[in-house]
Amino acid sequence: MDENFIHFENVRKDYKAGEVTVTALHDVSFSIGRAEICVIVGESGAGKTTLLNILGGMDSLSEGRVTVDGVDISAFDKKQLTAYRRTDVGFVFQFYNLIPNLTALENVEIAAQLSKDSLDPATVLEQVGIPGAVNGGMMDKAANLVPVVEKMLPKLDSILTSVNALLADPALAASLHNVETITSNLTVSTRELNTLMAGLNKQVPGMIGKANGVLDNTNRLTANLASLDVQGTLNKVNQTLESAHQFTEKLNSNQGSLGLLMNDTKLYDNLTSTMSHADSLVIDLKAHPKRYVHFSVFGRKDK
C-alpha cells in the first residue's frame, strides 16, 4: 500500500480573463501521506484556494495529474466529481456557504440527506461545539458570522469586479503583448549578438596572426636599417659631391683644355673659323675635284 495518499504531479491551472490568461498554479508537485495533517500557507493570490478547489473536486486543472488514494481524480467527468465530493471528501468553505434562513442543524441535515451513510447531525454539532437546539432561524455561533460575511461580500465583489475590469482592459492586453514583443526582440538580438561574438572569436586569432606578421616584418626592417653604415654612405656621398665640385672648378678655370675651350673666346673663334674654312674646302673639292687630284694612264700631262 502506498504511504502517500495524495499526489500532485506537475499541476497547472490557467484562467481566461478576456484575451488575458492568468496562471494560478504553475508546475505544482507534492505528496501527502495517510493521516498526515498538512497546512498550506502563502501570500494572497499564491493559489492556495485554487489548489484546494482542485483537490476537493470543485475545479478542474489545465495540465498535470492529481491522484487520491490511487485514483486519478483529474480524469473524472462531472458525474464522477459529484460522487467524489459527496462520498470521499469533506470541505469547509472559507465563507461557510450556509443557507441564511435555515438553522445550523437544518443546514447539516440537508447535507446528511445527500449522503448514503451520514452521521447524526445533532451529535456532530455538539461535537464541534455548536448546540443542536437552535431555533427561530438563528444559527447561534454560525449565525453571528453571517452579518460580518454579508458586509464583506460587497467589498469582495467590488474588488473582484475591479480586478476583472482590469484584466479585461484592452490596454493591459496590449501592454502584455508589447512586453512579449520586446522579450521576443531581445531574444532575437541576443541570438544575433551571440552569432556576432562567435564570428569575432573565429576571426580574432587570424587578425592577431596577421598583426604579429606585420610586427615581425617591422622588426626585421628596423634591424636592417640599424645594420646600415649610414656614416660610410654619407662619406661616399660627400666624396662624390667634392669630385663634382672639383670638376666644375676645372671647367670654369683657364688651366685645362676644356676650361680654355669654354672660357677663351679667341680659341672658340679660331676653331669656328677653321671649321668654316674646312667646310668651304670640302664644298670646293666636291665642285672642282680636278683642281686637286688628276690621274693619267699615259703619265703626267702638261696643262
RAZIVEN-V307562 format. One record per backbone hydrogen bond with DSSP energy under -0.5 kcal/mol. CO is the residue of the C=O (numbers start at 1). NH is the residue of the N-H. Records with the same first field share a line. If there is no record, write none. Layout:
# RAZIVEN-V307562
CO: NH, NH
This chain:
# RAZIVEN-V307562
3: 34
5: 69
6: 32
7: 9, 67
8: 10, 30
9: 65
11: 28
12: 62, 63
13: 24, 25
15: 17, 22
17: 20
20: 17, 22
21: 23
22: 15, 24
25: 13
28: 11
30: 8
32: 5, 6
33: 36
36: 38
39: 41
43: 46
47: 51
48: 52
49: 53
50: 54
51: 55
52: 56
53: 58, 59
54: 57
63: 12
65: 9
66: 73, 74
67: 7
68: 71
71: 68, 73
72: 75
73: 76
77: 81
78: 82
79: 83
80: 84
81: 85
82: 86
83: 87
84: 88, 89
91: 93
93: 96
95: 97
98: 100
99: 102
103: 107
104: 108
105: 109
106: 110
107: 111
108: 112
109: 113
110: 114
111: 114, 115
112: 115
120: 124
121: 125
122: 126
123: 127
124: 128
125: 130
126: 129
129: 131
132: 134
133: 135
135: 138
139: 142, 143
140: 144
141: 145
142: 145, 146
143: 146, 147
144: 148
145: 149
146: 150
147: 151
148: 152
149: 153
150: 154
151: 155
152: 156
153: 157
154: 158
155: 159
156: 160
157: 161
158: 162
159: 163
160: 164
161: 165
162: 166
163: 167
164: 168
165: 169
166: 169
169: 172, 173
170: 174
171: 175
172: 176
173: 177
174: 178
175: 179
176: 180
177: 181
178: 182
179: 183
180: 184
181: 185
182: 186
183: 187
184: 188
185: 189
186: 190
187: 191
188: 192
189: 193
190: 194
191: 195
192: 196
193: 197
194: 198
195: 199
196: 200
197: 201
198: 202
199: 203
200: 204
201: 205
202: 206
203: 207
204: 208
205: 209
206: 210
207: 211
208: 212
209: 213
210: 214
211: 215
212: 216
213: 217
214: 218
215: 219
216: 220
217: 221
218: 222
219: 223
220: 224
221: 225
222: 226
223: 227
224: 228
225: 228
228: 230
229: 233
230: 234
231: 235
232: 236
233: 237
234: 238
235: 239
236: 240
237: 241
238: 242
239: 243
240: 244
241: 245
242: 246
243: 247
244: 248
245: 249
246: 250
247: 251
248: 252
249: 253
256: 260
257: 261
258: 262
259: 263
260: 264
263: 265
264: 268
265: 269
266: 270
267: 271
268: 272
269: 273
270: 274
271: 275
272: 276
273: 277
274: 278
275: 279
276: 280
277: 281
278: 282
279: 283
280: 284
281: 285
282: 286
283: 287
284: 288
288: 291
289: 292, 293
296: 299
300: 302
